[in-house]
Amino acid sequence: MSHNYKMTRAYNEQNWITSIDDVQRGLKCNCTCVDCGSQLIAKKGAVQANHFAHAPDDQKAKHCKWSYETELHLLAKEVLNNNKKLTIPIGNFDPYNFTLIFDNVDIETPIDNSKRIPDVIGYSKGEQILIEIAVSHFCGTEKTSEYRRLNKNAIEFDFSNFVPTSEVITLEEVSDLFENSNAKWLSIAPAGFIGELCHAHERQSIKDLIFERKEFLNKYEYEKASLYSAITFLKEQLQDLSYTKNNLEVIVKNDEEKIRNTYRVEYKALVKNIKHASQKLSQINENIATRSNLKNEIDAYEARLRSELNLKNQDLISKKKKLLEDINQLNSVKSFTIKENKENAIKAFQKEKKVLVEQFNKSLESEVSELSFRKLKLESEIVQLYEDRDAVQLLVNEKQLLLESITVQKYEIESERERLELLEKSIIKQNRLYLNAAKNIERITPDLKELTRKAGIPWPFTHDLVDELSKDIKP
């Protein structure tokens, strides 16, 4: 045997359960183990808590199966026997606590018409309550069915989660355990004050459930109608918005295409104008080059004329020898004639040069003025194109905001649909609770009918019990 908890209950000389506090120290206690029946020693000192221990020379102790579960059972029976009261749940659905005061308590006594021995039998107001204490072994289906067949009040307390705070279990711990542990009814007698309390609670619970269900259904139908109306309205709005969206998309697409086409035309025109201006500039450059060539020709003509004049001068010098006399005679005349011819040629050249330069400057100024005007016009057209582009971008932004608004409304519709689904799930849950309650009523109906038949009381319901309870509900 191995355990971490100490034994505080044993059989005395009269074969009664006794406490370690009520016996003498050592072997003088004359106590035996409640499991193996071997001799025990009462250890009562100042260091450890008072407890029983097996005598070292007793061979029976080797096969002892005592455990803290054995101790817990004994202490639970002792608490019920001493307190003569017990807190029980009334009803299976949303139960409330009720304190039973026992007139008498029997420990491990067989019940009538059966070989079953419950842990404790309590008697309250002439009614028998069978009490089972479960630590590691719970009541099986066979035992529960027999209690129901015998129409007994049987309740089971679940002590499986109990963990002692020290090596010795105290009565206070067990008493608190009865107050706070889970308890369930294995069987409820159809007659008696406990059955009346439970059935009245179940009946009222079913009435409350039916009433709540009706209210919930009414509220659900109202909200459902409202939601369907809202959904219909939102669907219509969504269709209108979708139609508007499609129209806007077509308009945006058409506007974009129109803008692109306009931009292409204006761009082509601009390219054409730039090309034309480039050609005109090339022509102007060619004219400037041509006029530069003309100036070169004039300079060449002047140089050729100078060369011819030099040749003539040389010819005149060569003839000077032959015509020295004539030259001398006609020197004044010749000098005047040469000077006059030369001045006239230079004047004519200067005049023609001045005219050509003036014509070139005028033509150049005209071309430059025309190019400047075209440049200003092109710059104005480019600024207008930028303004058109900004206006188009503003329109696109407005349409994008409208699309975002449509998306937000779509999300709101999805949220409403999800809330409707949650409401439907809640109704399904309420229906399930109603069905469970109806099953409980159907389960106890045969017992109630049998009880009323044995008692000679006519069955008070003309129709199904669930239908009758449903009729009692006031909307």
Long-range contacts (C-beta under 8 A, 24 or more apart in sequence): 1-54, 1-61, 1-64, 1-65, 1-66, 3-66, 3-67, 3-68, 4-68, 4-167, 5-67, 5-68, 5-71, 5-164, 5-167, 5-168, 5-169, 6-48, 6-49, 6-51, 6-52, 6-167, 6-168, 7-33, 7-40, 7-51, 7-52, 7-53, 7-66, 7-71, 8-50, 8-51, 8-52, 8-71, 8-75, 8-168, 8-169, 9-34, 9-52, 9-71, 9-74, 9-75, 9-78, 10-34, 10-40, 10-52, 11-37, 17-74, 17-78, 20-44, 20-50, 20-51, 20-52, 21-50, 27-55, 33-60, 33-61, 33-64, 33-66, 34-66, 34-70, 34-74, 35-64, 35-65, 35-66, 35-70, 36-60, 36-61, 36-63, 36-64, 36-65, 36-66, 38-64, 48-167, 49-166, 49-167, 49-168, 50-168, 51-167, 51-168, 68-164, 68-169, 69-135, 69-136, 71-169, 72-133, 72-135, 72-159, 72-162, 72-169, 72-174, 73-119, 73-133, 73-135, 75-169, 75-171, 75-174, 76-119, 76-120, 76-133, 76-157, 76-159, 76-174, 76-177, 76-178, 77-107, 77-108, 77-119, 77-120, 77-133, 78-171, 78-174, 79-171, 79-174, 79-175, 79-178, 80-105, 80-120, 80-122, 80-131, 80-178, 81-105, 81-107, 81-120, 82-171, 83-175, 86-122, 86-129, 86-131, 86-178, 87-178, 87-179, 88-129, 88-155, 88-183, 88-194, 89-183, 89-184, 89-185, 90-194, 90-197, 90-198, 90-201, 91-197, 91-198, 91-201, 91-202, 91-205, 92-185, 92-198, 92-202, 92-440, 93-202, 93-205, 93-433, 93-436, 93-437, 93-440, 94-205, 95-201, 96-201, 98-197, 100-124, 100-129, 102-129, 111-150, 111-152, 113-150, 114-146, 114-150, 116-143, 116-146, 116-147, 118-154, 125-193, 127-153, 127-189, 127-192, 127-193, 127-194, 128-152, 128-153, 129-153, 129-154, 129-155, 129-194, 130-154, 130-155, 130-186, 131-155, 131-157, 132-156, 132-157, 132-186, 133-157, 133-159, 134-158, 134-159, 134-160, 135-159, 135-160, 135-162, 136-160, 139-186, 143-186, 144-186, 144-187, 147-186, 147-187, 148-186, 148-187, 150-187, 151-187, 151-189, 151-190, 151-191, 151-447, 152-187, 152-189, 153-185, 153-187, 153-188, 153-189, 153-192, 153-194, 153-195, 154-185, 154-186, 154-187, 155-183, 155-184, 155-185, 155-186, 156-183, 156-184, 156-185, 156-186, 157-181, 157-182, 157-183, 158-182, 158-183, 158-184, 188-444, 190-444, 190-447, 190-448, 190-450, 190-451, 191-451, 191-455, 199-444, 199-448, 202-437, 202-440, 202-441, 202-444, 203-469, 205-437, 206-437, 206-438, 206-441, 206-466, 206-469, 207-469, 207-472, 207-473, 209-430, 209-433, 209-434, 209-437, 210-434, 210-469, 210-470, 210-473, 211-473, 211-474, 211-475, 212-430, 213-430, 213-431, 213-434, 214-473, 214-475, 215-475, 216-426, 216-427, 216-430, 217-427, 218-475, 220-423, 220-427, 223-423, 224-420, 224-423, 227-416, 227-419, 227-420, 230-416, 231-413, 231-416, 231-417, 231-420, 234-409, 234-412, 234-413, 234-416, 235-413, 237-409, 238-409, 238-410, 238-413, 241-406, 241-409, 242-406, 244-402, 245-402, 245-403, 245-406, 248-399, 248-402, 248-403, 252-395, 252-396, 252-399, 255-392, 255-395, 256-392, 256-396, 259-388, 259-389, 259-392, 262-388, 263-385, 266-381, 266-385, 270-378, 270-381, 270-382, 273-374, 273-378, 274-378, 277-371, 277-374, 277-375, 277-378, 280-367, 280-370, 280-371, 281-371, 284-364, 284-367, 284-368, 284-371, 287-360, 287-363, 287-364, 287-367, 288-360, 288-364, 291-356, 291-360, 294-356, 295-353, 295-356, 298-349, 298-352, 298-353, 298-356, 301-349, 302-349, 305-345, 305-349, 309-342, 438-466, 441-465, 441-466, 441-469, 442-466
